[in-house]
């Protein structure tokens, strides 16, 4: 299991977070939820960036260039380290004793063990030589094959086969202004390049610092364009046609319950539109409700990932945006189905399962996850699962050890709020999020209401 430790970084004073199959961080705005999520994505996407470094070709690749590549990405995402607390420290553990530490000003990038770092450098340098030769000969197919082989080698070294994507808040912008945004980022979207490399393959410098929001949205816009292409002329039913029938029917039912309609994409012009359930009226997606626009891209991504059956890692900011609690429930169930649908494969030191990391403001999300966990625990004990299946089907359940839940308080401390996050194992681990957490959130409002009633009684 991956793990991140953060100290004195931006709004985050302290955080020790297991990056589990399903990880959730809840808290008020401006407390550091997104900072932790972005840091996790930063590390989970490193091996993809280093593949692009191998495209340097005839340039000599050494340890300094690899470290500088990571440093430059950090500056681009989070700004110069001179802006941070002098005692800041970020440590990401990939499992198997492998970890990267970022600290100090100027930024120091430390790999442990050093043998791991040397292996990474060697693989990039060896591939870079061949990639450079093929590109000089304009043999781009062979160069691409070398890049793919380098990618597979780095995947093994980083113990991480899951394809990472960051799904930011404000997703409805890709419905209303996708074409405008594509034109705005046209020079950046020639190739699906990593955030720290421009469209010509040049590393970003320090004066390009602190543009993470722009780059994450840019990459998501590109991802949405791929989603739309995949759905051109296809519905969700078409996309999931090779999924086992029972699961396919359940997924389609959930998706239609989420978007309150059936989705269509015109084969001739790629126009997206919805038909409300039981109606033949066409509603252009850009005229749909904000909840439908916010959730449709997540639903499309889930459907494609399940259909392809490849392990993925998704960071999703505020998945509950513009959704009523019943819609939040369905969306969480679909994300759990993404984990269960991709399956779990173990190959020595590499875990190939999918995982989801979400940030949220909604206490409802915690209640929903508790129900899903309890169903998973009961499902492991009950024979037949007849009645249980009618409440929450197996595809939408989590086991206690699959969920790590955290809350960031007003002091910038990220605290574990379920047994798994606290390190409890075995039969004592229910995985459930403590009831006191939910009561504390609703208790503030209830207490205020009670005081108002007391005043009313005295008037």
Secondary structure, 3 states (H helix, E strand, C coil): CEEEEEEEECCEEEEEEEECCEEEEEECCCCCHHHHHHHHHHHHCHHHHHHHHHHHCCCCCCHHHHHHHHHHHHHHHHCCHHHCCCCCEEEEEEECCEEEEEECCCCEEEEECHHHHHHHHHHHHHHHHHHHHHHHCCCHHHHHHHHHHHHHHHHHHCCCCCEEEEECCCCCHHHHCHHHHHHHCHHHCCCCCCCCECCCCCECCHHHCCCHHHHHHHHHHHHHHHHHHHHCCCCHHHHCCCCCHHHHHHHHHHHHHHHCEEEEECCCCCCEEEEECCCCCCEEHHHCCHHHHHHHHHHHHHHHHHHHCCCEEEEEECCCCCCCHHHHHHHHHHHHHHHHHHCCCEECCEECCCEEEEEECCHHHHHHHHHHHHHHHHHHHCCCCHHHHHHCCHHHCCCHHHEEEEEECCCCEEEECEHHHHCCCHHHCCCCECHHHHHHHHHHHHHHHHHHHHHHHHC
